[in-house]
């Protein structure tokens, strides 16, 4: 019988600058596979191809001159990356990124537990929700450790993110099962390997001493995630009480604008993240 991936350990990266897209890709893959320089190279390659396509479309136009004079459309000066860059990075591992509201993703909307990973984005923040060794975790780089998500709450959590304006993408394919743990020492320097027990201990410790750190644009999923973590420990709570906990979390998230906000005012398929 095949054992757990990476010996049962969880790979997590803590936020560095505005490199949440790098952290998101690596936690989807569960290993330090990409650096910011790798993603930047992919972004510049995409820029080059976009310019080439515009030139092949006919005579040089004012639109092209304006496009050519602008900064990269796939990476900003401070390190934000577009969804196309994340897609290209994951394509290296034969993984496909699919918008959550796409018809092909309908089974995931009905039963997300059958999937393996989701990418979430709002304004300039990316993070992933990933199933590792049959358990779901929130690998948000704003957290000190991955937070466990019960299967019961996964659907409610995704629905709350969507209602709060987050863009959600489904990731499908054959995920890498092993990453040499020693490679993290020579890679991007952001990552750490944690046992599920260590991750739970760190999360509990932070929740007791202080609120989970978060940006203003991620307060809705931070509040709900904390509520989920607390509820997971109450295994004997009746279903009506669980539903009440969800309702309370949804009320908290109502303070966040429900207008869909995408990076730099555009759609998530074509702007910097």
C-alpha positions in Angstrom: 0.0 0.0 0.0 1.3 3.4 -1.0 2.3 5.6 2.0 1.5 9.2 2.6 3.2 11.8 0.4 6.3 13.5 1.7 6.3 11.1 4.7 3.1 12.7 6.0 4.7 16.1 6.3 3.0 19.4 5.3 4.9 22.0 3.2 4.1 25.6 4.1 5.5 29.0 3.1 5.2 32.2 5.2 4.5 35.5 3.5 7.6 37.3 2.1 7.1 40.7 0.6 4.3 40.4 -2.0 5.3 36.9 -3.2 2.1 35.2 -2.2 1.7 33.9 -5.8 5.0 32.0 -5.4 3.9 30.7 -2.0 0.6 29.6 -3.5 2.1 27.7 -6.4 4.6 25.9 -4.1 2.0 24.9 -1.5 -0.2 23.6 -4.3 2.8 21.4 -5.4 3.7 20.8 -1.7 7.4 21.6 -2.1 9.8 24.5 -2.9 9.6 24.0 -6.7 9.5 27.6 -7.8 11.2 30.9 -6.8 10.2 34.4 -7.6 12.8 34.4 -10.4 11.2 31.4 -12.0 7.8 33.0 -12.0 9.3 36.3 -13.3 10.9 34.4 -16.2 7.5 32.9 -17.1 5.8 36.3 -16.8 8.3 37.9 -19.2 7.9 35.0 -21.7 4.2 35.6 -21.6 4.7 39.3 -22.2 6.9 38.5 -25.2 4.3 36.1 -26.7 1.5 38.6 -26.2 3.5 41.4 -28.0 4.3 38.9 -30.8 0.6 38.0 -31.2 -0.4 41.7 -31.4 2.2 42.3 -34.1 1.1 39.4 -36.1 -2.4 40.7 -36.1 -1.6 43.5 -38.6 0.0 46.9 -38.8 1.3 48.6 -35.6 -1.7 50.3 -33.9 -2.0 52.8 -31.2 -3.3 50.0 -29.0 -0.1 48.1 -29.5 2.1 51.1 -28.9 0.2 51.8 -25.6 0.5 48.1 -24.6 4.2 48.0 -25.5 4.9 51.2 -23.4 3.3 49.8 -20.3 4.8 47.7 -17.6 4.5 43.9 -17.8 0.9 42.7 -17.8 1.9 39.5 -16.0 4.2 40.7 -13.2 4.3 44.1 -11.4 7.3 45.9 -10.1 6.6 44.7 -6.6 6.2 41.1 -7.4 2.5 40.5 -8.1 1.8 37.8 -10.7 -1.1 37.2 -13.0 -3.2 34.0 -13.1 -1.6 33.2 -16.5 1.8 32.9 -14.7 0.4 30.6 -12.1 -1.2 28.5 -14.9 2.1 28.2 -16.8 4.0 27.2 -13.6 1.5 24.5 -12.8 1.4 23.3 -16.4 5.1 22.3 -16.0 3.7 19.6 -13.7 0.8 18.8 -16.0 -1.7 20.5 -13.7 -4.7 22.4 -15.1 -6.2 25.5 -13.6 -9.9 25.9 -14.1 -12.2 28.7 -13.0 -14.5 27.4 -10.3 -17.6 28.8 -12.0 -16.8 27.0 -15.3 -19.2 24.3 -16.4 -16.4 21.7 -16.3 -15.9 22.4 -12.6 -19.6 21.8 -11.7 -18.8 18.5 -9.9 -16.4 20.4 -7.7 -19.1 23.0 -6.9 -21.4 20.2 -5.7 -18.8 18.1 -3.8 -15.4 19.9 -3.5 -14.2 17.1 -1.2 -13.6 15.0 -4.3 -11.0 17.4 -5.6 -7.4 18.0 -4.5 -6.6 21.8 -4.6 -8.1 25.2 -5.0 -6.5 28.6 -5.7 -8.1 31.7 -4.3 -7.4 35.3 -5.2 -8.7 38.7 -4.1 -7.0 42.0 -5.1 -3.3 41.3 -4.6 -3.4 38.1 -2.5 -3.2 34.5 -3.5 -3.5 31.4 -1.4 -4.3 27.7 -1.8 -6.6 25.2 -0.1 -5.1 21.8 -0.5 -5.9 18.2 0.4 -2.8 16.4 1.7 -3.0 12.8 2.8 -6.8 12.9 2.7 -7.0 15.9 5.0 -7.8 19.5 3.9 -5.7 22.5 4.9 -5.6 26.2 4.3 -2.1 27.0 3.2 -2.5 30.8 3.3 1.0 32.3 3.5 -0.3 35.0 6.0 -0.7 32.2 8.5 2.2 30.8 10.5 1.2 27.2 9.8 -1.4 25.5 7.6 -4.8 25.4 9.2 -6.8 22.2 9.1 -10.3 22.4 7.4 -12.8 19.7 8.2 -14.6 18.1 5.3 -17.9 19.3 6.8 -16.8 23.0 6.4 -15.0 22.9 3.1 -18.1 23.7 1.0 -19.2 26.5 3.4 -15.7 28.0 3.4 -15.5 28.1 -0.4 -19.0 29.5 -0.7 -18.2 32.3 1.8 -15.0 33.2 -0.1 -17.0 33.4 -3.3 -19.7 35.5 -1.7 -17.0 37.9 -0.4 -15.6 38.5 -3.8 -12.8 36.0 -4.1 -11.9 34.4 -7.4 -11.6 30.7 -7.0 -9.8 28.3 -9.3 -9.8 24.5 -9.3 -6.5 22.6 -9.9 -6.7 19.2 -11.4 -4.1 16.7 -12.6 -1.4 14.4 -11.2 0.2 16.2 -8.3 3.8 15.4 -7.4 3.9 13.0 -4.4 7.4 13.5 -3.3 9.8 16.5 -2.9 13.2 16.0 -1.3 12.9 17.9 2.0 16.5 18.9 1.9 15.8 20.9 -1.2 14.0 23.5 0.8 17.3 24.6 2.3 18.7 25.4 -1.1 15.5 26.8 -2.6 13.6 30.0 -1.9 14.1 30.1 1.9 10.5 30.7 2.7 9.3 27.2 3.3 9.1 24.8 6.2 8.1 21.2 6.7 5.7 20.6 9.5 3.9 17.5 10.8 0.1 17.9 11.1 0.6 17.8 14.9 3.1 20.7 14.8 0.9 22.7 12.5 -2.1 22.3 14.8 0.0 23.2 17.8 1.3 26.4 16.1 -2.2 27.4 15.0 -3.7 26.8 18.5 -0.9 28.8 20.1 -1.4 31.8 17.8 -5.2 31.7 18.1 -4.9 31.8 21.9 -2.3 34.6 22.1 -3.4 36.9 19.3 -5.8 37.1 16.3 -4.6 35.5 13.1 -2.6 38.1 11.2 -4.3 39.1 7.9 -4.6 41.9 5.4 -7.7 44.0 5.1 -8.7 42.2 1.9 -8.5 38.8 3.4 -10.4 39.4 6.7 -13.4 37.3 5.6 -11.6 34.1 5.1 -9.4 34.7 8.1 -12.4 35.0 10.4 -14.1 32.0 9.0 -10.9 29.9 9.0 -10.4 30.6 12.7 -14.0 29.7 13.4 -13.5 26.4 11.5 -10.3 25.6 13.4 -12.1 26.1 16.7 -15.1 24.1 15.6 -13.0 21.1 14.5 -12.0 20.6 18.1 -15.6 20.2 19.2 -16.2 16.8 17.7 -19.3 16.1 19.8 -21.1 19.4 18.9 -24.6 18.8 17.5 -25.3 19.7 13.9 -27.5 22.6 14.7 -24.7 24.1 16.7 -22.3 23.6 13.8 -24.8 25.4 11.5 -25.0 28.2 14.0 -21.2 28.6 14.0 -21.3 28.8 10.2 -24.0 31.4 10.3 -22.0 33.5 12.8 -18.9 33.3 10.5 -21.0 34.4 7.5 -22.3 37.4 9.5 -18.7 38.3 10.3 -17.8 38.2 6.6 -20.7 40.4 5.7 -18.6 43.4 6.8 -16.3 42.8 3.8 -17.5 44.2 0.4 -19.3 41.6 -1.6 -18.4 43.3 -4.9 -16.0 41.2 -6.9 -12.6 42.9 -6.8 -9.9 41.7 -9.1 -6.3 42.8 -9.3 -5.9 46.4 -10.8 -9.6 46.6 -11.5 -9.6 43.9 -14.2 -10.6 40.3 -14.5 -8.4 37.7 -12.9 -7.6 36.1 -16.2 -5.5 39.0 -17.5 -4.1 41.3 -14.8 -1.4 41.5 -12.3 -2.1 39.8 -9.0 
